[in-house]
Amino acid sequence: MNVADILNLPSMPLASPSYPKGPYRFIDRQYMIISYETDPEIIREQLPEPLEPVERPLVHYEWISMPDSSGFGSYTESGLVIPCRYKGEEMNFVSQMYLDDDPPIAAGREIWGFPKKYAHPKLEVVKDTLTGTLSYSGQLVAMGTMGYKHESMAGSMERTAASLAKTAVNLKFIPGVDGTPAICKLVAYNLTNITMKGSWTGPGRLHLIPHVNAPVADLPVRRIVGASHFIADLTLPYGRVIHDYLNP
């Protein structure tokens, strides 16, 4: 294999790349998001500088089912997103993510710096309840429930699409061969080509259980603010560096 062939690889390993080149298109991507208030001092502790907390100590706990994802297949993920601010712009910091499929774990970590770990999230409709669970190493660490399609948000599809398009940011940290930081950056991205297919709200509840390797309960639930359920097609493009810790 010559140098040009090597540099044209989409990913490792050489013999069978873990994922193809992007951008990546998602069809019928289904979300359940339960928003809640937590302790302000924990928000500050969980946000890497120079990201700053917003006034309200909000956390969004997400379950996302992705049945048709180009290059990645079918999988589900779950995790925590913290609203924040960077140089005056409001963003969402992706704090923790857990999913059940190797290609998006590898791509997410290597390209954008998503904090992805292997676990077993599930999003399903059980009778009259939209139900999300997250298990890690056989132990339940999160359960969210929402009344199924109680109120249509068809009149606010544009607002829902705008929330999806909001800038999100990850901390991308990759050590070098000597163990010292080789890459340490804040990476931002914006979902594009969003087509909303449905949007609902309803009552929601969230239960988080402490676990050392899936510490979602480190951001405790103090008060449920709301719950939303929506379905969309969208594209995940490549990201951009907004802060480089090694070259400030």
Order of alpha helices (4+ residues) and beta strands (2+ residues): alpha-beta-alpha-beta-beta-beta-beta-alpha-beta-beta-beta-beta-beta-alpha-beta-beta-beta-beta-beta-beta
